[in-house]
Amino acid sequence: MNYKNVILTALAVLALASCAKVESTVLVPQPTPESRDVALNFGIYVPQTKAGAAGAIDNTTLKTTGFGVLAYVKSGVYDGSGTPNFMYNQEVTYSGGSWTYSPVKYWPNQLDDNGINGVPQAAQQVSFFAYAPYVETPGGTAGIVALSDAEATGDPTITYKVSADLDQNVDLVWGTANGSDWTNAAGETKTLTEGLPILDIKKPSVDTRVAFKFYHALAQLNLTAQGSYNIVGAGGMAQDGVKITIGEVKLTVPDQYNMGILNLNNTSAKTPLWDLTTPGTSEVDLDLTVSGTKLNAAVLDEGAKTAAAQSATGVTAIEGPVLADGKYFTLLPRVASTTVTVRVTYYVTTDDPKLDGGYSRVKNVIEKSIVFSQGFQAGKKYNIKMVLGLTSVTLSAEVADWETGDTIATYLPKNE
């Protein structure tokens, strides 16, 4: 009996040991793409631009200015009824070779309408809007003066005021989809139309980013000059000791909008949606005058002195900029024939040792008009080329589309 009890006891111990081994093996289910917490990442496609007070936005300068994001989470489709409850004027900056923002946000995990634990719950979808240059607190009297409030319902908007001051002009751009398909973590694919907002997208796989393509919301107006020396038309060679310099250029641009509100939820692809009927907006004759340091140093008249004593190279037979480096005028789009009046004051200085003071200085004030038959369209550069001669001046107009820059494919920090 004792022997039998020993055997039974040994078998019981073995059985308990076996059970303990099984119970200590915990099977941890691997998270599916649908269940992972995924940090939200950005990528960008950028036209040539520079935000801020000077220059035009491009891939390089955007890295110094950053861009702002407003995002909305909603059960169902975006309809403008909510507030920016996911991101509000979120600054995205470039540092150390990547785009970053803080605090990092994570995608909503609700991908379908089945609910959780039997409780009905609609799928969570996110809509994104972006603009550049980033402005932490919009205000002032010109440029980006306002951003719709964080508690405001409706589409996000930016208020822009036109300025005659070159230092106040801002190359405002807004972000849209780049035209690629969006595949969420459940494997569903949504086509995002290039040039339209990024609306109603669900949580993606880990390596997917929200990619913005930015478009110019304003028109740009610039000035260049070319000398005409001893020939009919531009070009020729100036004799030694002769220099053409510019004292002032005044542009009168009639019937232009002084202010507008840009709706970031544009409805026509690649076309900015401007509200030009808001109180305070009116059509005015813009007087755009540049002189002094607002003129390019290469052509700036320095007053009564010999041509040799002036540091400026003057207007040459090769076309060159009239405005200070990186400066231009911005105009709200207005597609209607516009006649621009150009009044230029320039000086022809000729060194002559036989004269009192050693030079002659002739002041020329010329006024002419030029017609822009299609007005000023968003995303286009307009240039007035002034051909300044020893006795006359001619004008011509040029229009150029802004080009799309390279793709920057960088990622924000992921959840480690």
C-alpha positions, 0 to 999 in steps of 0.5 A: 500500500505504501508503495502504491501511494508513492507511485500515485503521489509521483504521478500527481506531481508529474501531472501538476508539473505538466499543467504548470508548464502549459499555463505558463506559456502565454500566446500573445496575438500579433497586432494587425495593421488595423489594431496598431497605433500608427503615428501620422506622417507627412510628405510634400510636393512643392512648387517653387515658392518661399513664404514669409516676407520675401522671396517665392516658396520653393523646396529649399525655402519651404524648409525655413518657413514650414507649413501649417496643417488643420485636420478634422476627425469625423464619423462619416464624410467631411461636410464643414459642420465641425471644428478642426478637432485633430490639428489646428494650425499645426506647425510642421518644420524641417530639421535634421533631414526630416519633417517634424511636428509636436505633439505627434498625433496617432490615427483613429483606429475605427476603420468600419461601421461595425462598432466596438463590442457590439456597440455601433460606431461609424468609421473615423475619417480624417480630412487635412488642409494645409498652407504655407508659409506657416504663421503662428499668430496671423495679424498685421495690416498686410499679407496673411492677416487672419486664420479661421478660429480653432472653435469655428465651424465650417471650412478653414480660411485664410485672410490675405491683404494686398500691400504696396510694400514689397516687404509685406508681400507673401507667396501664399500657397495651399496644400492639396492631394498629389493625385496618388491613391490612398490605401488604408490599413484594412486594404481599402483604396480611395482615389485622391484627385490631384489639386483637390483637398485631402478629404475623408481618409482612414488610418493607413499602413505604417509606411504611408504618409499624407502627401501635400501638393502645394499651389500658388493662390496669388499672382506675382508681378515683377519688373525687369529692365534692359538698356538700349544704347545707340540702336533701335530696340534693346541691346547695344554697347554703352560707351565708356563713362555712360550709365543708366540708373533708376530713381523710381518706378510707379505702377498703377494697377486699376480695379484690383481687390485689396483683400480676400478670404482663401477657402482651403477647401477648394472645389475646382482642382488646382484652383484657389477658392477666393471669397472676394465679397467679404466686408472690407474687400473692394476694387481699388486702383493699386499704386505700387511705387518702388524707390530707394533700397526697394530697387535692386542695388545694381540699378539704383540711382545714387544721386548726383555723381559721376558714372564712375563714382556710382557703385551700381552697374546700371541698366545694361544691354542684358535684361536684369531685375529692377526690384530688390533681390527676392522681392515682387508684388502679389496680386489677388486673382482677377481675370479681366483685361487690365491696363497697367500704367508704368511711370519710370524716372531714370537718369543717364549720366555721362562722364565728361571731364570738360564739364563742371563737376566732370559729368552730365546728368539727364533726368528722364520721366516716361509714362506708358501703358501696357494691357494684360488682356487676361488680367492676373491669374493665380499661379502665374508670374507676370513681368513688365520688361522696361527697355530704357533708352537714351531718349525713350522707353518701351514696354513689354509683358511676359507671363510664366507659369510657376513650375512644380519642384522636386518631391520631398518624401520624408517622414515624421517620427513613428511610435517606437 
